[in-house]
Amino acid sequence: MFINYTNHPSEKWSLKQLEAAQKYGEIHDIPFPVVSPEMGNEELIKIAGNELIKITIKKPDCVLCQGEAVLSHYLVSILKENGIKVVAACSRRNVNERNENGKTIKSIEFEFIQFREY
């Protein structure tokens, strides 16, 4: 099983990203929690422990973990300590800017390239 632990549902992924994830098995989405900027490290460590239970109960072969940086760090560390492979999605960021009626319009397209292991 491949756990998508992000705020980007797999149903919106490109075919290339879906195929890369499916090499690990069925894809299961678990939304990354909202993390308030007021939270302290102790609270984030507690959340990481609770999220670890949610994830490990599924017995994943691999976890894509991307979200708030510090919580991601804690969770990646404890997942790896528990022998679970953890990856990040690596994408090419394509930015286009144009001027339209005196306004700058910026569009960003992310092109999935690969999963990279932590």
C-alpha positions, 0 to 999 in steps of 0.5 A: 500500500502507498499512503498519500499523506499530503493535502493533494488528493491522488484523484487529481494526480497525473497518470505518471504520478499515479503509476509511480505510486501504484508500484508500491500497491494500492493508493490510500489518501490520508489528509495532512492535518492543518497546523496552526503557526501558534503550535509549539514543538511539544504539540507537534510531537504529540500530533506526529505520534497520533498520526503515526498510529493512523498511518501504521495501522494501514501497514503501508509499503511506502508513505508520501509525506509532505506538508507543514515542514516541522510536523513532516520532519517529526513524522518522517523520522518516526516512520523511518524508525519504524522501518517504513519507506518515506518519499517526497514528490519531486516536480518540475515547477513551470512558471508563466507570467503575462501582463493582462490589462495592467495586471501581472498574471502568474500561472504555475504548473507542477510536472511530476518527475519522481518520488525521492526517498528520505 
